């Protein structure tokens, strides 16, 4: 079942003068999950590229962070499937090769941004178990941001 199609059908039914229809299963929750999945995937891809370019011991740290990103993606995709009964996998991000320092900086800032987004989503609540997941993911994103910052500082000789 295509969730986007379902949402469009619900909207058409509501605007066609029929009796008010309940929101589609998952409603805005699915949109939030799609946004989070779409935001996490490029970070995972960048970490994959960067870990192949770096040497030990940096490679080991980046590989571990990449695997944590993969776990986050799987958790979000699992929750999406449980709510929608469908799988959501965003397309590949544009493959932009940048310098190691620039990539680490962008990854660090992205982790901090996503941590804030997860916190706001958790505070928004909802009747699902997602707020608890979002709180855990916010903590994890902040921890990953700290690791990336330490790698960046080390690479800069600070």
OpenMM code with the backbone's topology and positions (N, CA, C; nanometers):
from openmm import Vec3, app, unit

residues = "UNK UNK UNK UNK UNK UNK UNK UNK UNK UNK UNK UNK UNK UNK UNK UNK UNK UNK UNK UNK UNK UNK UNK UNK UNK UNK UNK UNK UNK UNK UNK UNK UNK UNK UNK UNK UNK UNK UNK UNK UNK UNK UNK UNK UNK UNK UNK UNK UNK UNK UNK UNK UNK UNK UNK UNK UNK UNK UNK UNK UNK UNK UNK UNK UNK UNK UNK UNK UNK UNK UNK UNK UNK UNK UNK UNK UNK UNK UNK UNK UNK UNK UNK UNK UNK UNK UNK UNK UNK UNK UNK UNK UNK UNK UNK UNK UNK UNK UNK UNK UNK UNK UNK UNK UNK UNK UNK UNK UNK UNK UNK UNK UNK UNK UNK UNK UNK UNK UNK UNK UNK UNK UNK UNK UNK UNK UNK UNK UNK UNK UNK UNK UNK UNK UNK UNK UNK UNK UNK UNK UNK UNK UNK UNK UNK UNK UNK UNK UNK UNK UNK UNK UNK UNK UNK UNK UNK UNK".split()
positions = [
    Vec3(0.0846, -0.1162, 0.0000),
    Vec3(0.0000, 0.0000, 0.0000),
    Vec3(0.0898, 0.1234, 0.0000),
    Vec3(0.0617, 0.2177, -0.0863),
    Vec3(0.1362, 0.3414, -0.0938),
    Vec3(0.0750, 0.4404, 0.0050),
    Vec3(0.1490, 0.4754, 0.1099),
    Vec3(0.0980, 0.5603, 0.2160),
    Vec3(0.0662, 0.6998, 0.1641),
    Vec3(0.1483, 0.7517, 0.0752),
    Vec3(0.1223, 0.8851, 0.0205),
    Vec3(-0.0090, 0.8861, -0.0574),
    Vec3(-0.0361, 0.7795, -0.1317),
    Vec3(-0.1628, 0.7696, -0.2047),
    Vec3(-0.2794, 0.7681, -0.1066),
    Vec3(-0.2646, 0.6909, 0.0002),
    Vec3(-0.3690, 0.6814, 0.1013),
    Vec3(-0.3979, 0.8182, 0.1612),
    Vec3(-0.2916, 0.8941, 0.1929),
    Vec3(-0.3111, 1.0268, 0.2502),
    Vec3(-0.3831, 1.1188, 0.1516),
    Vec3(-0.3499, 1.1103, 0.0225),
    Vec3(-0.4163, 1.1933, -0.0782),
    Vec3(-0.5644, 1.1563, -0.0886),
    Vec3(-0.5938, 1.0259, -0.0829),
    Vec3(-0.7334, 0.9818, -0.0904),
    Vec3(-0.8115, 1.0359, 0.0285),
    Vec3(-0.7538, 1.0287, 0.1478),
    Vec3(-0.8214, 1.0799, 0.2669),
    Vec3(-0.8521, 1.2283, 0.2509),
    Vec3(-0.7541, 1.3039, 0.2008),
    Vec3(-0.7756, 1.4482, 0.1826),
    Vec3(-0.8867, 1.4751, 0.0818),
    Vec3(-0.8887, 1.3992, -0.0288),
    Vec3(-0.9937, 1.4176, -0.1290),
    Vec3(-1.1302, 1.3875, -0.0699),
    Vec3(-1.1380, 1.2822, 0.0103),
    Vec3(-1.2657, 1.2455, 0.0715),
    Vec3(-1.3140, 1.3558, 0.1649),
    Vec3(-1.2223, 1.4147, 0.2396),
    Vec3(-1.2609, 1.5185, 0.3343),
    Vec3(-1.3071, 1.6443, 0.2625),
    Vec3(-1.2480, 1.6763, 0.1488),
    Vec3(-1.2840, 1.7986, 0.0776),
    Vec3(-1.3982, 1.7773, -0.0211),
    Vec3(-1.4425, 1.6551, -0.0393),
    Vec3(-1.5487, 1.6261, -0.1355),
    Vec3(-1.6876, 1.6453, -0.0740),
    Vec3(-1.6949, 1.6989, 0.0473),
    Vec3(-1.8244, 1.7241, 0.1086),
    Vec3(-1.8816, 1.6033, 0.1790),
    Vec3(-1.8059, 1.4967, 0.1879),
    Vec3(-1.8537, 1.3790, 0.2591),
    Vec3(-1.8386, 1.4030, 0.4083),
    Vec3(-1.8919, 1.3116, 0.4837),
    Vec3(-1.8797, 1.3215, 0.6285),
    Vec3(-1.7317, 1.3263, 0.6658),
    Vec3(-1.6993, 1.3993, 0.7718),
    Vec3(-1.5586, 1.4074, 0.8113),
    Vec3(-1.5015, 1.2684, 0.8346),
    Vec3(-1.3903, 1.2457, 0.7708),
    Vec3(-1.3250, 1.1154, 0.7830),
    Vec3(-1.2134, 1.1247, 0.8859),
    Vec3(-1.1905, 1.0174, 0.9583),
    Vec3(-1.0783, 1.0205, 1.0521),
    Vec3(-0.9475, 1.0299, 0.9741),
    Vec3(-0.8446, 1.0720, 1.0440),
    Vec3(-0.7135, 1.0834, 0.9796),
    Vec3(-0.6658, 0.9449, 0.9369),
    Vec3(-0.5839, 0.9368, 0.8327),
    Vec3(-0.5323, 0.8077, 0.7919),
    Vec3(-0.4438, 0.7494, 0.9008),
    Vec3(-0.4288, 0.6171, 0.9004),
    Vec3(-0.3462, 0.5544, 1.0040),
    Vec3(-0.2066, 0.6154, 1.0038),
    Vec3(-0.1616, 0.6600, 1.1196),
    Vec3(-0.0272, 0.7151, 1.1300),
    Vec3(-0.0218, 0.8640, 1.1043),
    Vec3(-0.1084, 0.9163, 1.0182),
    Vec3(-0.1159, 1.0592, 0.9882),
    Vec3(0.0180, 1.1290, 0.9822),
    Vec3(0.0301, 1.2374, 1.0598),
    Vec3(0.1525, 1.3168, 1.0605),
    Vec3(0.2695, 1.2388, 1.1186),
    Vec3(0.2397, 1.1381, 1.1984),
    Vec3(0.3455, 1.0549, 1.2549),
    Vec3(0.4286, 0.9923, 1.1441),
    Vec3(0.3615, 0.9466, 1.0391),
    Vec3(0.4337, 0.8865, 0.9265),
    Vec3(0.5201, 0.9896, 0.8558),
    Vec3(0.4671, 1.1106, 0.8410),
    Vec3(0.5463, 1.2168, 0.7787),
    Vec3(0.6713, 1.2472, 0.8600),
    Vec3(0.6563, 1.2496, 0.9918),
    Vec3(0.7716, 1.2718, 1.0792),
    Vec3(0.8739, 1.1609, 1.0663),
    Vec3(0.8269, 1.0380, 1.0647),
    Vec3(0.9190, 0.9252, 1.0477),
    Vec3(0.9903, 0.9318, 0.9128),
    Vec3(0.9160, 0.9663, 0.8082),
    Vec3(0.9800, 0.9787, 0.6756),
    Vec3(1.0888, 1.0859, 0.6776),
    Vec3(1.0591, 1.1993, 0.7425),
    Vec3(1.1599, 1.3063, 0.7502),
    Vec3(1.2833, 1.2598, 0.8271),
    Vec3(1.2624, 1.1883, 0.9375),
    Vec3(1.3773, 1.1406, 1.0150),
    Vec3(1.4588, 1.0382, 0.9365),
    Vec3(1.3913, 0.9473, 0.8709),
    Vec3(1.4624, 0.8468, 0.7903),
    Vec3(1.5400, 0.9158, 0.6792),
    Vec3(1.4754, 1.0108, 0.6136),
    Vec3(1.5399, 1.0830, 0.5038),
    Vec3(1.6586, 1.1642, 0.5538),
    Vec3(1.6538, 1.2122, 0.6765),
    Vec3(1.7653, 1.2869, 0.7335),
    Vec3(1.8797, 1.1988, 0.7800),
    Vec3(1.8491, 1.0798, 0.8275),
    Vec3(1.9535, 0.9902, 0.8789),
    Vec3(2.0324, 0.9226, 0.7668),
    Vec3(1.9670, 0.8940, 0.6564),
    Vec3(2.0332, 0.8175, 0.5504),
    Vec3(2.1557, 0.8881, 0.4929),
    Vec3(2.1497, 1.0188, 0.4609),
    Vec3(2.2704, 1.0832, 0.4083),
    Vec3(2.3859, 1.0833, 0.5081),
    Vec3(2.3549, 1.0925, 0.6377),
    Vec3(2.4607, 1.0867, 0.7390),
    Vec3(2.5275, 0.9495, 0.7360),
    Vec3(2.4469, 0.8461, 0.7258),
    Vec3(2.5025, 0.7101, 0.7180),
    Vec3(2.5900, 0.6955, 0.5923),
    Vec3(2.5418, 0.7472, 0.4798),
    Vec3(2.6183, 0.7379, 0.3552),
    Vec3(2.7502, 0.8142, 0.3657),
    Vec3(2.7465, 0.9345, 0.4246),
    Vec3(2.8692, 1.0136, 0.4401),
    Vec3(2.9678, 0.9429, 0.5315),
    Vec3(2.9180, 0.8843, 0.6396),
    Vec3(3.0056, 0.8089, 0.7302),
    Vec3(3.0661, 0.6881, 0.6601),
    Vec3(2.9888, 0.6238, 0.5744),
    Vec3(3.0405, 0.5089, 0.4992),
    Vec3(3.1552, 0.5515, 0.4086),
    Vec3(3.1341, 0.6612, 0.3355),
    Vec3(3.2396, 0.7101, 0.2453),
    Vec3(3.3625, 0.7530, 0.3231),
    Vec3(3.3399, 0.8266, 0.4319),
    Vec3(3.4513, 0.8795, 0.5103),
    Vec3(3.5301, 0.7674, 0.5773),
    Vec3(3.4629, 0.6662, 0.6278),
    Vec3(3.5341, 0.5568, 0.6955),
    Vec3(3.6240, 0.4812, 0.5984),
    Vec3(3.5848, 0.4759, 0.4714),
    Vec3(3.6711, 0.4093, 0.3721),
    Vec3(3.7950, 0.4926, 0.3401),
    Vec3(3.7864, 0.6228, 0.3579),
    Vec3(3.8972, 0.7113, 0.3225),
    Vec3(3.9988, 0.7284, 0.4344),
    Vec3(3.9597, 0.7033, 0.5579),
    Vec3(4.0468, 0.7305, 0.6720),
    Vec3(4.1248, 0.6064, 0.7134),
    Vec3(4.2310, 0.6325, 0.7857),
    Vec3(4.3149, 0.5240, 0.8379),
    Vec3(4.2799, 0.4972, 0.9836),
    Vec3(4.3366, 0.3877, 1.0316),
    Vec3(4.3187, 0.3532, 1.1726),
    Vec3(4.3896, 0.4563, 1.2584),
    Vec3(4.3445, 0.4842, 1.3766),
    Vec3(4.2284, 0.4340, 1.4499),
    Vec3(4.0989, 0.5103, 1.4174),
    Vec3(4.1113, 0.6142, 1.3356),
    Vec3(3.9925, 0.6939, 1.3003),
    Vec3(3.8905, 0.6079, 1.2274),
    Vec3(3.9374, 0.5200, 1.1410),
    Vec3(3.8457, 0.4332, 1.0659),
    Vec3(3.7589, 0.3498, 1.1595),
    Vec3(3.8180, 0.2980, 1.2655),
    Vec3(3.7425, 0.2160, 1.3602),
    Vec3(3.6309, 0.2967, 1.4257),
    Vec3(3.6621, 0.4182, 1.4669),
    Vec3(3.5612, 0.5029, 1.5306),
    Vec3(3.4501, 0.5351, 1.4308),
    Vec3(3.4880, 0.5742, 1.3088),
    Vec3(3.3881, 0.6084, 1.2075),
    Vec3(3.3017, 0.4876, 1.1708),
    Vec3(3.3616, 0.3712, 1.1644),
    Vec3(3.2863, 0.2498, 1.1328),
    Vec3(3.1844, 0.2212, 1.2425),
    Vec3(3.2244, 0.2390, 1.3680),
    Vec3(3.1315, 0.2173, 1.4789),
    Vec3(3.0177, 0.3195, 1.4754),
    Vec3(3.0507, 0.4459, 1.4490),
    Vec3(2.9472, 0.5496, 1.4403),
    Vec3(2.8538, 0.5189, 1.3233),
    Vec3(2.9111, 0.4735, 1.2122),
    Vec3(2.8290, 0.4367, 1.0958),
    Vec3(2.7333, 0.3235, 1.1306),
    Vec3(2.7797, 0.2254, 1.2050),
    Vec3(2.6933, 0.1144, 1.2446),
    Vec3(2.5830, 0.1606, 1.3396),
    Vec3(2.6142, 0.2572, 1.4257),
    Vec3(2.5090, 0.3118, 1.5125),
    Vec3(2.4047, 0.3840, 1.4289),
    Vec3(2.4495, 0.4557, 1.3254),
    Vec3(2.3558, 0.5220, 1.2329),
    Vec3(2.2684, 0.4176, 1.1649),
    Vec3(2.3274, 0.3074, 1.1243),
    Vec3(2.2506, 0.2008, 1.0589),
    Vec3(2.1440, 0.1471, 1.1540),
    Vec3(2.1772, 0.1332, 1.2823),
    Vec3(2.0787, 0.0869, 1.3810),
    Vec3(1.9642, 0.1864, 1.3955),
    Vec3(1.9978, 0.3162, 1.3958),
    Vec3(1.8951, 0.4203, 1.4051),
    Vec3(1.8019, 0.4106, 1.2848),
    Vec3(1.8602, 0.3981, 1.1658),
    Vec3(1.7795, 0.3855, 1.0439),
    Vec3(1.6865, 0.2649, 1.0513),
    Vec3(1.7403, 0.1519, 1.0952),
    Vec3(1.6574, 0.0306, 1.1051),
    Vec3(1.5438, 0.0497, 1.2051),
    Vec3(1.5723, 0.1143, 1.3185),
    Vec3(1.4670, 0.1380, 1.4183),
    Vec3(1.3565, 0.2262, 1.3610),
    Vec3(1.3966, 0.3338, 1.2951),
    Vec3(1.2973, 0.4240, 1.2369),
    Vec3(1.2168, 0.3538, 1.1283),
    Vec3(1.2845, 0.2750, 1.0457),
    Vec3(1.2139, 0.2030, 0.9391),
    Vec3(1.1211, 0.0965, 0.9970),
    Vec3(1.1610, 0.0345, 1.1059),
    Vec3(1.0745, -0.0643, 1.1715),
    Vec3(0.9481, 0.0030, 1.2242),
    Vec3(0.9636, 0.1171, 1.2905),
    Vec3(0.8476, 0.1890, 1.3431),
    Vec3(0.7562, 0.2332, 1.2288),
    Vec3(0.8162, 0.2770, 1.1198),
    Vec3(0.7359, 0.3180, 1.0041),
    Vec3(0.6540, 0.1997, 0.9531),
    Vec3(0.7188, 0.0845, 0.9410),
    Vec3(0.6496, -0.0340, 0.8918),
    Vec3(0.5367, -0.0755, 0.9863),
    Vec3(0.5625, -0.0706, 1.1163),
    Vec3(0.4596, -0.1093, 1.2125),
    Vec3(0.3371, -0.0184, 1.2029),
    Vec3(0.3592, 0.1099, 1.1770),
    Vec3(0.2472, 0.2040, 1.1672),
    Vec3(0.1792, 0.2006, 1.0308),
    Vec3(0.2586, 0.1899, 0.9242),
    Vec3(0.2039, 0.2042, 0.7887),
    Vec3(0.1787, 0.0716, 0.7186),
    Vec3(0.2461, -0.0327, 0.7635),
    Vec3(0.2352, -0.1603, 0.6917),
    Vec3(0.3080, -0.1562, 0.5592),
    Vec3(0.3965, -0.0600, 0.5447),
    Vec3(0.4706, -0.0398, 0.4210),
    Vec3(0.6144, -0.0042, 0.4573),
    Vec3(0.7050, -0.0256, 0.3646),
    Vec3(0.8462, 0.0044, 0.3866),
    Vec3(0.8788, 0.1379, 0.3215),
    Vec3(0.9515, 0.2242, 0.3928),
    Vec3(0.9956, 0.3510, 0.3365),
    Vec3(1.1472, 0.3521, 0.3332),
    Vec3(1.2010, 0.3637, 0.2136),
    Vec3(1.3462, 0.3747, 0.1946),
    Vec3(1.3722, 0.4904, 0.0991),
    Vec3(1.4333, 0.5966, 0.1502),
    Vec3(1.4611, 0.7098, 0.0613),
    Vec3(1.5685, 0.6729, -0.0398),
    Vec3(1.5733, 0.7468, -0.1487),
    Vec3(1.6744, 0.7228, -0.2508),
    Vec3(1.8128, 0.7611, -0.2023),
    Vec3(1.9099, 0.7324, -0.2841),
    Vec3(2.0480, 0.7658, -0.2516),
    Vec3(2.0668, 0.9171, -0.2531),
    Vec3(2.1464, 0.9661, -0.1606),
    Vec3(2.1781, 1.1084, -0.1573),
    Vec3(2.2846, 1.1372, -0.2630),
    Vec3(2.2980, 1.2636, -0.2961),
    Vec3(2.4023, 1.3019, -0.3909),
    Vec3(2.5367, 1.2718, -0.3282),
    Vec3(2.6224, 1.2056, -0.4026),
    Vec3(2.7534, 1.1660, -0.3543),
    Vec3(2.8508, 1.2816, -0.3742),
    Vec3(2.8680, 1.3610, -0.2699),
    Vec3(2.9598, 1.4743, -0.2778),
    Vec3(3.0830, 1.4432, -0.1962),
    Vec3(3.1953, 1.4358, -0.2642),
    Vec3(3.3211, 1.4136, -0.1934),
    Vec3(3.3725, 1.5474, -0.1427),
    Vec3(3.3944, 1.5566, -0.0145),
    Vec3(3.4491, 1.6768, 0.0461),
    Vec3(3.5664, 1.6353, 0.1321),
    Vec3(3.6396, 1.7331, 0.1803),
    Vec3(3.7531, 1.7046, 0.2665),
    Vec3(3.7092, 1.6403, 0.3969),
    Vec3(3.8019, 1.5745, 0.4622),
    Vec3(3.7721, 1.5049, 0.5872),
    Vec3(3.7218, 1.6022, 0.6933),
    Vec3(3.7900, 1.7146, 0.7101),
    Vec3(3.7487, 1.8108, 0.8133),
    Vec3(3.6102, 1.8665, 0.7845),
    Vec3(3.5838, 1.9020, 0.6602),
    Vec3(3.4528, 1.9554, 0.6231),
    Vec3(3.3440, 1.8522, 0.6471),
    Vec3(3.3712, 1.7282, 0.6102),
    Vec3(3.2720, 1.6222, 0.6289),
    Vec3(3.2460, 1.5983, 0.7773),
    Vec3(3.3522, 1.5931, 0.8579),
    Vec3(3.3339, 1.5741, 1.0024),
    Vec3(3.2543, 1.6894, 1.0633),
    Vec3(3.2832, 1.8119, 1.0203),
    Vec3(3.2100, 1.9283, 1.0706),
    Vec3(3.0616, 1.9163, 1.0367),
    Vec3(3.0306, 1.8847, 0.9109),
    Vec3(2.8906, 1.8735, 0.8696),
    Vec3(2.8198, 1.7603, 0.9430),
    Vec3(2.8889, 1.6494, 0.9609),
    Vec3(2.8288, 1.5374, 1.0334),
    Vec3(2.8006, 1.5758, 1.1782),
    Vec3(2.8963, 1.6421, 1.2431),
    Vec3(2.8795, 1.6855, 1.3817),
    Vec3(2.7588, 1.7779, 1.3942),
    Vec3(2.7516, 1.8793, 1.3080),
    Vec3(2.6402, 1.9739, 1.3137),
    Vec3(2.5071, 1.9061, 1.2816),
    Vec3(2.5087, 1.8107, 1.1886),
    Vec3(2.3871, 1.7360, 1.1555),
    Vec3(2.3367, 1.6540, 1.2726),
    Vec3(2.4285, 1.5941, 1.3469),
    Vec3(2.3888, 1.5158, 1.4650),
    Vec3(2.3229, 1.6061, 1.5689),
    Vec3(2.3809, 1.7236, 1.5911),
    Vec3(2.3225, 1.8164, 1.6878),
    Vec3(2.1846, 1.8623, 1.6422),
    Vec3(2.1706, 1.8898, 1.5137),
    Vec3(2.0412, 1.9329, 1.4611),
    Vec3(1.9362, 1.8236, 1.4765),
    Vec3(1.9729, 1.7000, 1.4401),
    Vec3(1.8768, 1.5904, 1.4526),
    Vec3(1.8422, 1.5638, 1.5993),
    Vec3(1.9392, 1.5793, 1.6901),
    Vec3(1.9095, 1.5612, 1.8331),
    Vec3(1.8001, 1.6590, 1.8756),
    Vec3(1.8119, 1.7842, 1.8321),
    Vec3(1.7093, 1.8832, 1.8646),
    Vec3(1.5749, 1.8482, 1.8035),
    Vec3(1.5769, 1.7994, 1.6803),
    Vec3(1.4522, 1.7606, 1.6136),
    Vec3(1.3858, 1.6431, 1.6855),
    Vec3(1.4671, 1.5464, 1.7272),
    Vec3(1.4111, 1.4322, 1.8007),
    Vec3(1.3515, 1.4794, 1.9330),
    Vec3(1.4195, 1.5711, 2.0021),
    Vec3(1.3678, 1.6217, 2.1295),
    Vec3(1.2339, 1.6932, 2.1095),
    Vec3(1.2259, 1.7766, 2.0066),
    Vec3(1.1001, 1.8470, 1.9797),
    Vec3(0.9884, 1.7479, 1.9461),
    Vec3(1.0212, 1.6443, 1.8697),
    Vec3(0.9192, 1.5439, 1.8356),
    Vec3(0.8750, 1.4679, 1.9606),
    Vec3(0.9684, 1.4397, 2.0499),
    Vec3(0.9331, 1.3694, 2.1738),
    Vec3(0.8424, 1.4561, 2.2603),
    Vec3(0.8713, 1.5866, 2.2656),
    Vec3(0.7899, 1.6778, 2.3459),
    Vec3(0.6495, 1.6933, 2.2880),
    Vec3(0.6388, 1.6816, 2.1546),
    Vec3(0.5077, 1.6930, 2.0899),
    Vec3(0.4178, 1.5777, 2.1303),
    Vec3(0.4792, 1.4688, 2.1747),
    Vec3(0.4026, 1.3552, 2.2256),
    Vec3(0.3289, 1.2797, 2.1183),
    Vec3(0.2138, 1.2371, 2.1524),
    Vec3(0.1351, 1.1532, 2.0631),
    Vec3(0.0984, 1.0264, 2.1356),
    Vec3(0.0038, 0.9547, 2.0805),
    Vec3(-0.0463, 0.8350, 2.1458),
    Vec3(0.0341, 0.7103, 2.1169),
    Vec3(0.1493, 0.7254, 2.0545),
    Vec3(0.2288, 0.6080, 2.0195),
    Vec3(0.3465, 0.5952, 2.1145),
    Vec3(0.4274, 0.4978, 2.0889),
    Vec3(0.5480, 0.4798, 2.1701),
    Vec3(0.6651, 0.5591, 2.1130),
    Vec3(0.6402, 0.6384, 2.0102),
    Vec3(0.7468, 0.7135, 1.9458),
    Vec3(0.8145, 0.8175, 2.0352),
    Vec3(0.7430, 0.8902, 2.1230),
    Vec3(0.8140, 0.9884, 2.2060),
    Vec3(0.9304, 0.9276, 2.2852),
    Vec3(0.9119, 0.8090, 2.3396),
    Vec3(1.0209, 0.7439, 2.4138),
    Vec3(1.1369, 0.7103, 2.3205),
    Vec3(1.1057, 0.6612, 2.2020),
    Vec3(1.2103, 0.6320, 2.1036),
    Vec3(1.2831, 0.7598, 2.0658),
    Vec3(1.2083, 0.8672, 2.0405),
    Vec3(1.2701, 0.9934, 2.0017),
    Vec3(1.3622, 1.0473, 2.1110),
    Vec3(1.3242, 1.0318, 2.2384),
    Vec3(1.4119, 1.0759, 2.3468),
    Vec3(1.5425, 0.9968, 2.3462),
    Vec3(1.5316, 0.8651, 2.3277),
    Vec3(1.6535, 0.7819, 2.3232),
    Vec3(1.7407, 0.8206, 2.2040),
    Vec3(1.6776, 0.8458, 2.0892),
    Vec3(1.7550, 0.8823, 1.9708),
    Vec3(1.8214, 1.0186, 1.9880),
    Vec3(1.7550, 1.1112, 2.0562),
    Vec3(1.8154, 1.2425, 2.0817),
    Vec3(1.9433, 1.2268, 2.1644),
    Vec3(1.9370, 1.1431, 2.2672),
    Vec3(2.0555, 1.1189, 2.3501),
    Vec3(2.1667, 1.0544, 2.2680),
    Vec3(2.1294, 0.9612, 2.1836),
    Vec3(2.2274, 0.8925, 2.0997),
    Vec3(2.2913, 0.9888, 1.9999),
    Vec3(2.2096, 1.0759, 1.9394),
    Vec3(2.2617, 1.1739, 1.8433),
    Vec3(2.3614, 1.2675, 1.9118),
    Vec3(2.3294, 1.3104, 2.0342),
    Vec3(2.4203, 1.3985, 2.1070),
    Vec3(2.5514, 1.3278, 2.1383),
    Vec3(2.5440, 1.2003, 2.1741),
    Vec3(2.6661, 1.1242, 2.2006),
    Vec3(2.7496, 1.1099, 2.0728),
    Vec3(2.6834, 1.0821, 1.9611),
    Vec3(2.7558, 1.0696, 1.8336),
    Vec3(2.8161, 1.2036, 1.7927),
    Vec3(2.7442, 1.3125, 1.8177),
    Vec3(2.7979, 1.4456, 1.7873),
    Vec3(2.9252, 1.4700, 1.8680),
    Vec3(2.9253, 1.4273, 1.9937),
    Vec3(3.0444, 1.4413, 2.0772),
    Vec3(3.1616, 1.3612, 2.0233),
    Vec3(3.1364, 1.2397, 1.9783),
    Vec3(3.2438, 1.1578, 1.9211),
    Vec3(3.2999, 1.2201, 1.7943),
    Vec3(3.2104, 1.2714, 1.7100),
    Vec3(3.2554, 1.3355, 1.5868),
    Vec3(3.3347, 1.4627, 1.6170),
    Vec3(3.2941, 1.5364, 1.7200),
    Vec3(3.3678, 1.6561, 1.7596),
    Vec3(3.5084, 1.6181, 1.8078),
    Vec3(3.5182, 1.5108, 1.8851),
    Vec3(3.6504, 1.4664, 1.9327),
    Vec3(3.7387, 1.4252, 1.8146),
    Vec3(3.6808, 1.3567, 1.7158),
    Vec3(3.7576, 1.3206, 1.5961),
    Vec3(3.8028, 1.4449, 1.5207),
    Vec3(3.7151, 1.5417, 1.5089),
    Vec3(3.7471, 1.6662, 1.4411),
    Vec3(3.8600, 1.7400, 1.5133),
    Vec3(3.8496, 1.7465, 1.6444),
    Vec3(3.9550, 1.8130, 1.7231),
    Vec3(4.0875, 1.7406, 1.7080),
    Vec3(4.0816, 1.6088, 1.7082),
    Vec3(4.2038, 1.5295, 1.6915),
    Vec3(4.2656, 1.5511, 1.5536),
    Vec3(4.1799, 1.5564, 1.4516),
    Vec3(4.2294, 1.5776, 1.3162),
    Vec3(4.2899, 1.7163, 1.2993),
    Vec3(4.2414, 1.8120, 1.3783),
    Vec3(4.2926, 1.9485, 1.3697),
    Vec3(4.4115, 1.9701, 1.4631),
    Vec3(4.4455, 1.8678, 1.5418),
    Vec3(4.5584, 1.8776, 1.6322),
    Vec3(4.5278, 1.9575, 1.7580),
    Vec3(4.4011, 1.9672, 1.7932),
    Vec3(4.3638, 2.0450, 1.9120),
    Vec3(4.3673, 1.9606, 2.0366),
] * unit.nanometer
topology = app.Topology()
chain = topology.addChain("A")
for resn in residues:
    res = topology.addResidue(resn, chain)
    for name in ("N", "CA", "C"):
        topology.addAtom(name, app.Element.getBySymbol(name[0]), res)
